[in-house]
Amino acid sequence: MAAVYILRCADGSYYVGSTRNLGHRLQQHADGGGAVYTRDRLPVVCVWAQETPSVREAYGWERKIHGWSRAKKEALIAGEWELLPPLSRRRGGKPPPEQG
């Protein structure tokens, strides 16, 4: 089973990743053998994770979450699903262009 996850780094930043084996990957990050980004920001804590049926789906979620604002990531972490749509507005607070 694959998973997508979010780590909170020691500097308060977030790292988003995906993996085939969540427990093993989290241990790699904790040991400093994970991504270069987290290696320089230890310790890290897993603040959110979700299993997915496939690696492809986990990677798709990872790419999607990478593009999210900090506020939207924090709403996901807190399980505040109702806040996700309003936080999906384009940067600068501008609504998406009208289609028509």
C-alpha positions in Angstrom: 0.0 0.0 0.0 1.4 3.4 -0.9 1.0 6.7 1.0 1.3 10.4 0.8 2.5 12.3 3.9 3.4 15.7 5.3 6.3 16.3 7.7 6.8 19.3 9.9 10.5 20.2 9.9 12.4 21.8 12.8 12.3 25.2 11.1 8.5 25.0 10.9 8.4 24.3 7.1 6.5 21.4 5.6 7.8 18.6 3.4 5.4 16.6 1.3 6.3 13.1 0.1 5.0 9.8 -1.1 6.2 6.3 -0.6 5.5 2.6 -1.0 6.4 1.9 2.7 5.4 4.8 5.1 7.1 3.4 8.2 10.4 2.8 6.5 10.4 6.2 4.8 9.6 8.0 8.0 12.5 6.2 9.7 14.8 7.2 6.8 13.8 10.9 7.3 14.3 10.6 11.1 17.8 9.1 10.6 18.8 11.9 8.3 18.8 9.6 5.3 15.7 11.0 3.7 15.5 13.9 1.3 18.2 16.6 1.3 15.5 19.1 2.3 14.6 17.3 5.5 18.2 16.2 6.3 19.1 19.9 6.9 15.9 20.5 9.0 15.9 17.7 11.6 14.1 16.7 13.6 11.0 16.1 11.5 7.5 15.0 12.6 4.9 13.3 10.5 1.8 15.5 10.9 -0.4 14.0 8.2 -0.5 10.8 6.2 -3.0 9.0 3.9 -2.8 5.6 2.4 -3.7 5.3 -1.3 -4.4 2.3 -3.5 -1.5 2.9 -5.8 1.9 4.6 -6.0 0.6 6.6 -8.9 -2.2 8.0 -6.8 0.1 8.8 -3.9 2.5 10.6 -6.2 -0.4 12.5 -7.8 -1.5 13.7 -4.3 2.1 14.7 -3.5 2.4 16.8 -6.6 -1.0 18.4 -5.9 -0.3 19.2 -2.3 3.1 20.7 -3.2 1.3 23.5 -5.0 -0.9 24.3 -2.0 -0.5 27.3 0.2 0.7 26.9 3.8 -2.8 27.7 5.0 -4.3 25.0 2.9 -1.8 22.4 4.0 -2.5 23.3 7.6 -6.3 23.0 7.0 -5.6 19.5 5.6 -3.4 18.6 8.6 -6.1 19.8 11.0 -8.8 17.8 9.1 -10.7 21.1 8.4 -12.1 19.8 5.1 -14.6 22.7 4.9 -11.7 25.2 4.6 -10.1 23.6 1.6 -12.4 25.0 -1.1 -12.1 28.6 0.0 -8.4 28.2 0.3 -8.2 27.0 -3.3 -8.4 30.5 -4.6 -5.6 31.7 -6.8 -2.7 33.4 -5.1 -3.3 37.1 -4.4 -7.0 36.3 -3.5 -8.1 36.6 -7.1 -10.9 34.2 -8.1 -10.3 32.1 -11.2 -11.4 33.7 -14.5 -15.0 33.1 -15.4 -15.5 30.5 -18.1 -18.0 31.2 -20.7 
